[in-house]
Amino acid sequence: MKTVEPFSEYENIVKTLQGQGGFLAVKSRTEKLNIMTIGWLTLGIVWRKPILMIAVRESRYTFQLIENSDDFTVAIPFSDMNKQLIFCGTRSGVQVDKFKECDLVAVPAQKVKTPTISLKNARHYECKIVQATPMDKKRLNPQYDADIYQDRAYHTYYFGEIMACYET
């Protein structure tokens, strides 16, 4: 494991997210753990802190967990994990143990309660939730609303202060 700057290799991170995606892990205060596939995230400086922002739809099981959590982890694999990412993006953690079905192993995080995933050749972010903001549908560009939210399943944005960032 090698500590890295959160914003290094940004182009590679974006390319991976646009291709196969990444894993979001959330562990609720009641110890329920789930992973899901994400393709959207934003890295930047907000409130003078390094922040990773993710978007979770209210219709997802992970939404129930993250609403009752203080943190989350993101693992972005730089090797081919397409099969596992498709599975985690199309199955609900209510009905299936995604870790077991995909032969993924949860490992303790360094700075947050939610574990990360044991992966070779991956970027890991450990984030403490500092803000959650539901989308304001009235302020959303109508074209984006029509193109992306036909099912009216809107996102909530979770801003996480990056507490640790490393590669395996």
C-alpha positions, 0 to 999 in steps of 0.5 A: 500500500502506497499513500498518494495525493488524492488528485494525482492520476486524475485522468486515469481515474476519470477514464476508469470511471467512464469505462468500468466504474468504481466501487462505493462501500458504505457501512451503516451505524447498525453495521450493515455493509453494502457495495455498489458500482459508481461512475460519477464522482467529483474530486476537488477542494471545498471548505479548504479541504480535499473533498470527494463527492459521490451521488446516490439515488434515493431508490438504492439500498445504499442510500438507506445505509449512507443516510445512517453512516458517518463515512464511505470508501471508494475503490477504483480498480485499474485492472479489469473488474468489469464482471464484478462491477456490472454485478454490483451495479445491477443487483441489490444488497437487500437480496444478495451478498455482493462481496460473497457473490463477486469473491470480494474481501472487505478489509479494514480502512485506515481512518474510517469505519467503513471498510474498503475492498481488497484489490490489487492495482487500485486507488482507494479513498476513505471519506468522512461525510461532511455534507449531504445535499438532495438534488433540487429538481427545480434547479436542474437543467430540464434537458438533464432531467429529461435525459437522466431522470425519466424515472424521477429517481433523483440523487443525493450528493454526499461530500466526503472529506478525504481522510486517506488516499492510497494505492494497492 
